[in-house]
């Protein structure tokens, strides 16, 4: 596995961690009353119950790791090109 591939995997993980609480909130809220639409205040209340901060913290950590791995791969590529030239 290359460093670019691992950086891409961490970008995907960060995206999934950021989106997951919103998807779970909509799914959870849809089970209450299928006829009534969910308002903003109800959505915010359910979002607080789901614990969004935990998911967002993990997403930020995964994003930082992805960016660092991507930069590391770029610097290694540039260094290898410099050695061969």
C-alpha positions as CSV (number, residue, x, y, z in Angstrom):
1,X,0.0,0.0,0.0
2,X,1.3,3.3,-1.0
3,X,1.3,6.5,1.1
4,X,-1.1,8.2,-1.3
5,X,-3.6,5.3,-0.9
6,X,-3.4,5.4,2.9
7,X,-3.9,9.2,2.8
8,X,-7.0,8.6,0.6
9,X,-8.3,6.0,3.0
10,X,-8.0,8.5,5.9
11,X,-9.8,11.2,3.9
12,X,-12.7,8.8,3.3
13,X,-12.7,7.9,7.0
14,X,-12.8,11.6,7.9
15,X,-15.7,12.2,5.5
16,X,-17.7,9.2,6.9
17,X,-17.1,10.3,10.5
18,X,-18.3,13.8,9.7
19,X,-21.5,12.7,7.9
20,X,-22.5,9.7,10.1
21,X,-24.2,11.6,13.0
22,X,-26.4,13.6,10.5
23,X,-27.5,10.4,8.7
24,X,-28.2,8.6,12.0
25,X,-30.1,11.6,13.3
26,X,-32.4,11.6,10.2
27,X,-32.9,7.9,10.4
28,X,-33.6,8.0,14.1
29,X,-36.0,11.0,13.8
30,X,-37.9,9.4,10.9
31,X,-39.1,6.6,13.3
32,X,-41.0,9.0,15.5
33,X,-43.8,10.3,13.3
34,X,-43.6,9.4,9.6
35,X,-46.4,11.8,8.6
36,X,-44.8,14.9,10.3
37,X,-41.7,16.5,8.9
38,X,-38.8,17.2,11.2
39,X,-38.2,20.8,12.1
40,X,-34.9,22.5,12.7
41,X,-35.3,22.5,16.5
42,X,-36.2,18.9,16.6
43,X,-33.3,18.0,14.4
44,X,-30.9,20.0,16.6
45,X,-32.2,18.3,19.8
46,X,-31.8,14.9,18.3
47,X,-28.3,15.8,17.0
48,X,-27.4,16.7,20.6
49,X,-28.6,13.3,21.8
50,X,-26.5,11.5,19.1
51,X,-23.2,13.0,20.4
52,X,-21.9,14.8,17.4
53,X,-18.8,16.1,19.1
54,X,-17.3,12.6,19.4
55,X,-17.7,12.0,15.7
56,X,-16.4,15.4,14.7
57,X,-13.3,15.0,16.9
58,X,-12.5,11.6,15.2
59,X,-13.1,13.2,11.8
60,X,-10.7,16.1,12.5
61,X,-8.0,13.6,13.8
62,X,-8.4,11.5,10.7
63,X,-8.3,14.6,8.4
64,X,-5.0,15.8,10.1
65,X,-3.5,12.3,9.7
66,X,-4.6,12.2,6.0
67,X,-3.1,15.6,5.3
68,X,0.2,14.7,7.0
69,X,0.4,11.4,5.1
70,X,-0.3,13.1,1.9
71,X,2.4,15.7,2.5
72,X,4.9,13.0,3.6
73,X,4.2,11.1,0.3
74,X,4.7,14.3,-1.7
75,X,8.0,15.1,0.0
76,X,9.3,11.6,-0.5
77,X,8.3,11.8,-4.2
78,X,10.1,15.1,-4.6
79,X,13.2,13.8,-2.7
80,X,13.4,10.7,-4.9
81,X,13.1,12.8,-8.0
82,X,15.9,15.0,-6.8
83,X,18.2,11.9,-6.1
84,X,17.6,10.5,-9.6
85,X,18.1,13.8,-11.4
